[in-house]
C-alpha cells in the first residue's frame, strides 16, 4: 500500500487524540501491553498480559521477578494495535501508581483477583497489580483517501 508521504498518492494521514472513555474501550480490545518503570535509575519496559476492570488495568507477575519492583512506583502502561498494511493504528498510555493487591483483603482487590487474566508466560503468576490511571492519553492514526481537490 502506498503511504501518504509518497509523491503522487491520494492518501492523507490523520492523527486523532482519544478521550478517556475511548482509551479504556480500546484497552479492553487486547490483552498484551507494556509496563514501563525505573529500576536503579534506568528505564525498563516489560510486556505483560492484562485485563481491564472499569478504569483499572490489572496485570500479574511471578514471585521474585523484576516486575514486582513496580509496587508503589509511578509506572507507565502502554498498549496498542497497529495495522502495518494500512499504515494505521492506535496507542494508549496510562500513568499512575502501581499497587500490589496480591494479599489485600478489600472487596475491590478480591474482585480484581477473580478476573480472567491468562498469562502467556510459563509458571505461576501469583502477584497481582492494579493501576488506576491518573493520566490517560491515546491517539489514533488513520490513512484515508484524499478528498476532492486535495
C-alpha positions as CSV (number, residue, x, y, z in Angstrom):
1,X,0.0,0.0,0.0
2,X,1.3,3.4,-0.8
3,X,1.9,5.8,2.1
4,X,0.8,9.4,2.4
5,X,4.3,10.7,2.1
6,X,4.9,9.2,-1.3
7,X,4.5,11.6,-4.1
8,X,1.5,11.1,-6.4
9,X,-0.6,9.3,-3.8
10,X,-4.1,10.4,-3.0
11,X,-3.8,9.4,0.7
12,X,-3.9,11.6,3.8
13,X,-2.8,10.6,7.2
14,X,-4.7,12.0,10.2
15,X,-3.8,11.8,13.9
16,X,-6.7,11.9,16.3
17,X,-6.5,12.4,20.1
18,X,-8.7,10.0,22.1
19,X,-10.7,10.8,25.1
20,X,-10.5,8.7,28.3
21,X,-13.6,6.6,27.5
22,X,-12.3,5.7,24.1
23,X,-8.9,4.9,25.6
24,X,-10.4,2.4,28.0
25,X,-12.6,0.9,25.3
26,X,-9.6,0.3,23.1
27,X,-7.6,-1.2,26.0
28,X,-10.4,-3.7,26.5
29,X,-9.9,-5.0,23.0
30,X,-6.5,-6.5,23.5
31,X,-4.7,-8.5,26.3
32,X,-1.0,-7.6,25.8
33,X,0.6,-4.3,26.9
34,X,3.8,-3.0,28.3
35,X,4.7,-1.8,31.7
36,X,7.4,0.9,31.9
37,X,9.2,1.8,35.2
38,X,12.5,2.9,36.6
39,X,14.8,0.3,38.1
40,X,18.0,1.6,39.7
41,X,17.5,4.8,37.8
42,X,17.2,3.1,34.4
43,X,14.1,2.7,32.3
44,X,12.7,-0.8,32.0
45,X,9.8,-1.8,29.7
46,X,8.3,-5.3,30.0
47,X,5.4,-7.0,28.1
48,X,2.5,-8.2,30.2
49,X,-0.9,-9.8,29.8
50,X,-3.5,-7.6,31.3
51,X,-7.2,-7.2,31.9
52,X,-9.4,-4.2,32.3
53,X,-12.0,-3.7,35.1
54,X,-13.8,-0.4,34.7
55,X,-11.0,2.2,34.7
56,X,-8.4,-0.2,36.3
57,X,-5.6,-2.0,34.5
58,X,-4.7,-5.3,36.1
59,X,-1.6,-7.5,35.5
60,X,0.1,-10.4,37.1
61,X,3.7,-11.4,37.8
62,X,5.6,-14.3,39.3
63,X,7.2,-14.1,42.7
64,X,10.8,-12.8,42.7
65,X,10.7,-11.2,39.2
66,X,11.9,-7.7,38.4
67,X,8.2,-6.7,37.7
68,X,7.5,-6.9,41.4
69,X,9.6,-3.8,41.8
70,X,6.7,-1.7,40.4
71,X,4.7,-1.8,43.7
72,X,4.1,1.7,44.9
73,X,6.0,3.2,41.9
74,X,4.7,5.5,39.3
75,X,4.6,3.4,36.2
76,X,3.6,3.8,32.5
77,X,1.4,1.2,30.9
78,X,1.1,1.2,27.1
79,X,-1.0,-0.9,24.7
80,X,-1.5,-0.5,21.0
81,X,-2.8,-2.1,17.9
82,X,-1.0,-1.5,14.6
83,X,-2.1,-2.4,11.1
84,X,1.2,-2.2,9.1
85,X,-0.5,-2.8,5.8
86,X,-3.0,0.1,6.2
87,X,-0.4,2.3,8.0
88,X,-2.9,2.9,10.8
89,X,-3.4,2.0,14.4
90,X,-3.9,3.3,17.9
91,X,-1.9,3.7,21.1
92,X,-3.0,4.3,24.7
93,X,-0.7,5.4,27.6
94,X,-1.8,5.1,31.2
95,X,0.3,6.5,34.0
96,X,-0.2,6.2,37.8
97,X,1.0,4.3,40.9
98,X,1.0,0.5,40.7
99,X,-0.5,-1.2,43.7
100,X,0.2,-4.8,44.7
101,X,-3.2,-6.3,45.5
102,X,-2.0,-9.9,45.9
103,X,-2.9,-10.1,49.5
104,X,-5.2,-7.2,50.0
105,X,-8.4,-8.1,51.7
106,X,-10.6,-5.3,50.5
107,X,-13.6,-6.2,48.3
108,X,-12.2,-4.4,45.2
109,X,-8.9,-6.3,45.3
110,X,-10.6,-9.6,45.9
111,X,-12.8,-8.9,42.8
112,X,-9.8,-8.0,40.7
113,X,-8.1,-11.3,41.6
114,X,-11.1,-13.1,40.2
115,X,-10.7,-11.6,36.7
116,X,-10.0,-13.9,33.8
117,X,-6.4,-12.9,33.3
118,X,-4.4,-15.6,31.4
119,X,-0.6,-15.1,31.4
120,X,1.2,-16.4,28.3
121,X,4.4,-16.7,30.3
122,X,5.0,-20.1,31.9
123,X,4.8,-20.7,35.6
124,X,2.7,-19.3,38.4
125,X,1.7,-15.7,38.4
126,X,0.6,-15.1,41.9
127,X,1.4,-11.4,42.3
128,X,-1.5,-9.1,41.2
129,X,-1.1,-5.4,40.4
130,X,-3.6,-2.7,39.7
131,X,-3.1,0.6,38.0
132,X,-5.7,3.3,38.4
133,X,-4.5,5.8,35.9
134,X,-4.0,9.4,37.0
135,X,-3.1,10.3,33.4
136,X,-4.7,8.6,30.4
137,X,-3.9,9.6,26.8
138,X,-4.3,8.0,23.5
139,X,-4.2,8.6,19.8
140,X,-5.3,7.0,16.6
141,X,-3.5,7.3,13.2
142,X,-5.6,6.7,10.1
143,X,-4.7,6.9,6.5
144,X,-7.6,7.7,4.1
145,X,-8.2,8.6,0.5
146,X,-7.8,12.4,0.0
147,X,-11.0,14.3,-0.7
148,X,-11.7,16.1,-4.0
149,X,-9.3,19.0,-4.7
150,X,-6.6,17.7,-2.3
